[in-house]
Amino acid sequence: MEDGQMKFMIRMGLVGASALALSACGDSDDASDEVVAEDVEIVADEALEDVTDEPLEDDTVDTAAPPPPPVETQTAEDRAEEVRRSVEDDAAAAEAAAADIMAEIEGSQEEN
């Protein structure tokens, strides 16, 4: 046998042995298999047979305050107008900065 075939055979043998070991370990002795829903309900009903008290209202608990009325929000037109004004302000600031830079450039060219 070649070395590669031998490694393959060993791997397949280990896989087969692992599968057999796992199947041998598995069993169905699970507690949930033995419990029937009727058994659980009977025990629960028997535990509640002696209870005759009714639920009481707790007076010490404060009721929640009503939520505040809804606050008016901006409409799409208001938001668009606000954005337009902001863009115009940014454009004016950029124009002023560009004018200052141009003045500095012209001033430095006149000095030379």
C-alpha positions as CSV (number, residue, x, y, z in Angstrom):
1,M,0.0,0.0,0.0
2,E,1.1,3.5,-0.6
3,D,1.5,6.0,2.2
4,G,-1.5,8.1,1.1
5,Q,-3.8,5.0,0.8
6,M,-2.8,3.9,4.3
7,K,-3.6,7.3,5.8
8,F,-7.0,7.3,4.1
9,M,-7.8,3.8,5.4
10,I,-6.7,4.9,9.0
11,R,-9.0,8.0,8.8
12,M,-11.9,6.0,7.5
13,G,-11.4,3.4,10.2
14,L,-11.4,6.1,12.9
15,V,-14.5,7.7,11.5
16,G,-16.3,4.3,11.5
17,A,-15.1,3.5,15.1
18,S,-16.3,7.0,16.2
19,A,-19.7,6.5,14.7
20,L,-20.1,3.1,16.3
21,A,-19.0,4.5,19.7
22,L,-21.5,7.3,19.5
23,S,-24.3,5.0,18.5
24,A,-23.5,2.7,21.4
25,C,-23.5,5.5,23.9
26,G,-26.9,6.8,22.9
27,D,-30.0,5.7,24.8
28,S,-33.6,7.0,25.2
29,D,-33.8,6.9,29.0
30,D,-35.0,10.5,29.0
31,A,-37.2,11.7,31.8
32,S,-39.4,13.5,29.4
33,D,-40.3,10.2,27.7
34,E,-41.8,8.9,31.0
35,V,-43.8,12.0,31.9
36,V,-47.3,12.2,30.5
37,A,-49.1,15.5,30.4
38,E,-52.0,14.0,32.4
39,D,-49.7,13.1,35.3
40,V,-48.4,16.7,35.6
41,E,-51.9,18.2,35.4
42,I,-53.2,15.9,38.1
43,V,-50.4,16.9,40.5
44,A,-51.0,20.6,39.8
45,D,-54.7,20.3,40.3
46,E,-54.3,18.5,43.6
47,A,-51.9,21.2,44.8
48,L,-54.5,23.9,44.1
49,E,-57.6,22.1,45.6
50,D,-57.3,23.7,49.1
51,V,-56.9,27.3,47.7
52,T,-60.1,29.3,48.3
53,D,-58.7,32.8,48.4
54,E,-59.5,35.3,45.7
55,P,-56.9,37.7,44.4
56,L,-57.0,41.1,46.2
57,E,-56.5,44.5,44.7
58,D,-53.4,46.3,46.0
59,D,-54.3,49.8,47.0
60,T,-50.7,50.8,47.7
61,V,-49.8,50.6,44.1
62,D,-50.0,53.9,42.3
63,T,-51.5,53.9,38.9
64,A,-49.3,55.2,36.1
65,A,-49.7,58.8,35.1
66,P,-51.1,59.3,31.6
67,P,-48.5,59.9,28.9
68,P,-47.8,63.5,27.9
69,P,-49.6,64.8,24.9
70,P,-47.8,64.4,21.6
71,V,-45.4,67.2,20.8
72,E,-45.7,68.8,17.4
73,T,-42.9,67.8,15.1
74,Q,-41.4,69.6,12.1
75,T,-43.0,69.0,8.8
76,A,-40.9,68.0,5.8
77,E,-41.2,71.5,4.4
78,D,-39.9,73.0,7.7
79,R,-37.0,70.6,7.7
80,A,-36.2,71.4,4.0
81,E,-36.4,75.1,4.7
82,E,-34.0,74.7,7.7
83,V,-31.6,72.7,5.5
84,R,-31.8,75.3,2.7
85,R,-31.0,78.1,5.2
86,S,-28.1,76.1,6.6
87,V,-26.6,75.5,3.1
88,E,-27.0,79.2,2.3
89,D,-25.2,80.2,5.5
90,D,-22.4,77.7,4.7
91,A,-22.1,79.0,1.2
92,A,-21.8,82.6,2.4
93,A,-19.1,81.6,4.9
94,A,-17.2,79.7,2.1
95,E,-17.4,82.8,-0.1
96,A,-16.1,85.0,2.6
97,A,-13.2,82.6,3.3
98,A,-12.4,82.4,-0.4
99,A,-12.4,86.2,-0.6
100,D,-10.1,86.5,2.3
101,I,-7.7,83.9,0.7
102,M,-7.8,85.8,-2.6
103,A,-7.0,89.1,-0.8
104,E,-4.0,87.4,0.9
105,I,-2.8,86.0,-2.4
106,E,-3.1,89.3,-4.2
107,G,-1.4,91.1,-1.3
108,S,1.5,88.7,-1.3
109,Q,1.9,89.0,-5.1
110,E,2.0,92.8,-4.8
111,E,4.7,92.7,-2.2
112,N,7.0,90.6,-4.5
